[in-house]
Amino acid sequence: MKNIARIIASGFITSLLLATSSAFADRPSMSDREPTPLPPPEAIAEPEPMVEETAVTTVEQVMGDAIDLQPGETLPVNLLDFPRRGMSMDKVQNELGRPIQISPAVGTPPITTWVYDDRNVYFEYSRVVHVVATK
């Protein structure tokens, strides 16, 4: 009990010494500072007008295993909006039909993959978490 009292007392004394140290005495207060004068209006430069740049990207559909991209070129991305995140397995099966392949659940939480012709649907437990286009 005496050791705890000594630790508390020494901490209190240390904080009291730090709060009253002369390190803070040399700093000027905010009221002692002189305001910085503003430059005259004619010395302020006019902002340059903003110029909007537009980029034009041409995409050519190429069949094959590899596409030779030049710097600045992009690939089109097929966005899938169905099935939506959170949908149940029953609703997905009612809308898309039976999958071609169903992989068993893997990991914790269990992730199951349903493979269709054009997409893979990933489920966590029995709810959709992600859809990936395969073509």
N, C-alpha and C positions, 0 to 999 in steps of 0.2 A: 504494500500500500504506500509505503514511504517512497519507493522508486517511481511509482506513477505520479505522485505529487511533485517529485523533483522534475520529472520530464515535462509536466504541464507548466510548472513554474519557469523552467528554463526556456520553453517555447514562448511563453508570455513575455519574458524579459527580452528575448531575442527580437520578437516582433515589435516591442516597444522601442528598442534601440534603433531598429531599422526605420521606423516611422519618424523618429525624431533626429535622424542623422543629418549631417550638414550637406549631404549630397543633394538634397532637395532644396536647400537654402540658396544655392547658386543659380537656380533656374529663374528666369524672369516670369512674372505672372502674366496672364493673358491681358490684363488691363494695362501693363507697363509697355506693351509693344506698340509701335507706331504703325498706323495703317499703311499699306502699300499703295502708292498713288497709281491710278489707272492711266493708261496711255491716252493721248488725245485721239479723238475719233478719226482724224485723217491718217493717223499712224496704223490704224487697224486695216489689214489687208482684206479685200473682198474675197469671199470664198469662190473657188473655181466652180463653174457649173458642172453638174454630174453628167457624165456621158454613159448611156446604157449601151452595153455591147451585147449583141445577139450572136449565138453560135448556131450554125446549121450543121446537122449531122445527117449524112446519107447512109442508110442501112440497106444492104443488098442481101437477099436471102440466098444462102448457098447450102446445097445439100452435100453432106460428107462428114467425115470424122473430125477434120480440123479446119479452122477458119483463120486465115492470115489477117490479123488486125494491124492497122497502121496507127501511129500515135494519134490520140484524139478520137478514134472510132469507138463506138459502143455496140453492145449486143442487145437485141430486144429481149425483154423479160416477159414471159407469159405469167400473168398474175391469176391465181386461182382464188376465187372468193367463196367457193363451196367445197366441202362443208365448212361451216364457220366454227371457230374455236368454242368449245364448251358443248357442242352437240353430242348427243348420246350415240352409241353404236347402233341401236335399233333405228333411230331416225336416219343415220347415214345409210344403212342397209336398205331401208325403205326407199330412199331417194336414188341411190346409185346402184342398187342391186347387190348380189353376192360378189365379194372380191375374188380375184383370180387366185390369190394366195393370202393366207393369214399366218403371220409369224407368231410364235408363242411369246408370252410376256417375258421381258428381260429387265433385270435390275430392280432397284428400289427408288422411287415408286415404279411399279411395273409398267413398261412401255410396250405396247402391242402395235404392229404395223400391218395394215391392210393394203395390198397391192391391187390396183386397178390398171386398165390399159393406159390411161393418161396421167395417173397420179398415184402417189403413195400417201396414205392417211395414217398419222401417228396418234395413238390414244394413250392417255395416262389414266389408268384404271379403265373406266368405260367412257371417257370424255375426250373429244378431239383436242389435241394441243398444237398440231401442225399439219400442213398439207404441202406436198412438194410435187411439182409437175415433172413428169418423166419424159415427155416428148417436146 
